[in-house]
Amino acid sequence: MIWIDKKEIKETSSFMYITQDIFAKLYLRIVNGRFSLLEHNNGDCCICSVIR
């Protein structure tokens, strides 16, 4: 799991020029009440290729 908090969600979505809602729908899941970035089968974060 790659945990992310609300401040990091705000900063990352702003960096990507998308709303926090769109960021959440595309890149997040909720696990036990916490936000986690989605991951590819190989364990890489799903936004790694987007940010590079």
N, C-alpha and C positions, 0 to 999 in steps of 0.2 A: 504494500500500500504506500502511496505517496500522499501524505496528508497535506492539506492546504487550508489556511484559515481565511476569514472574511476579508482581512486587510490584504492578504496576498491575492485573493480573487479579484478584488477591486484594482489593485496595481497591475496584475497580469492582463485583465480584460482591457484596461485602459491602454496598456502597451500594445495590445493587439488590435486596438481601435474597434472593439465590439462591446456591446452592453454586457453587464454582469449576468443577465438572464440568458443571453445567447451563449456566453461562455459556459455557464452551468449546464445548459442543455447539451452542448457539444462535448464537453471535456470532464464533467464531474459526475460522481455518484455519491450517495450518502451511505455511510457504513456506521452503524451504531450511533447515529446522530452527528457524525463528523463528516466533513467533506474530504473526498479522496479523488485525485486525478485518475482518469481512466488510463489503462496500460495496454500495450500491445501484448501479444502472446509471449514475446521474448522478454517481457518485463520493462521495456522502455516506456517512458511516459508518452502519452498520445500527443502532447503538444511539442515534444522535442523537435520533430521535423518541421513544425510550423514556425518555430522561433529561430531556427538556424538560418 
